[in-house]
């Protein structure tokens, strides 16, 4: 991640694979391929094997779920 993002990462929490997050009982949840964090940032790694026209929309939805979760902490 440091090479791809051109940043220095001091210490990551243990990565969670196939980690699910749901904001509330009635909302649509997400399942992150790999989810981890350091002291100040959250990292979501998604693996795509096909071209998907809805990818930008899905990425924004995943980001909104991360934003909502990070505000709750």
N, C-alpha and C positions, 0 to 999 in steps of 0.2 A: 504494500500500500504506500509506503514511503516513496518508492521509486515512481509509481504511477501518479501520485498526487503531489510530488515534489514538496513534501513536508517532513518534519521530524516528529516521530511518535515516541514518547518516552515509555509509557506502560499501558498496555491494553488489558481490559477485563477479559476473562475467558470467553472466547467466541461462542455464540449460541447458533447452532445450525437448525434450519427449519423452525425458527422461533415464531410463534403466532402472537398477534396482538389484536385485541378487539376493544374499541372505545367503550361500547355499551352493549347490552344484550341484543338490542334491535339493530345495531349497525353492522355494516360489512367489515369483517376483519381482514387482516393481511398476514401472509406467512413470508417472513424474510429468509432468503437463502442463507446468509450469514449476517449476524448482527453483533456488533461489539462497540465498545466505547473506551475513551481515555478520560482524563480528568475534565476536559472541556468540550469534547466532541463525540458525536455518535457516528458510527460507520455502518452502512448497509451495503452489502455486496450482493448483487443479483446476477445470476448466470443465465444468459439467454442463448438458446441454440437455434432459434428461428427468428425471422424478421416478423415483427408484430406492429401493425399500424397504431395500436393503442398504447404502445410503450411510453410515450411522453405523458399521457394522461395517467397511466398506472404509476409512473415514477412520481408524479405530483401528489397522487393520493397517498403513496407510501410516505412521502416527505411530510404530508400533513399529519399522518398518524405518529410519526416520530416527533414532530413539533408538539403535538398534543401531549404525548407521553413525557417529553422532556420538561414541559411546564408543570406537570403534576409532581415532579421530584423536588 
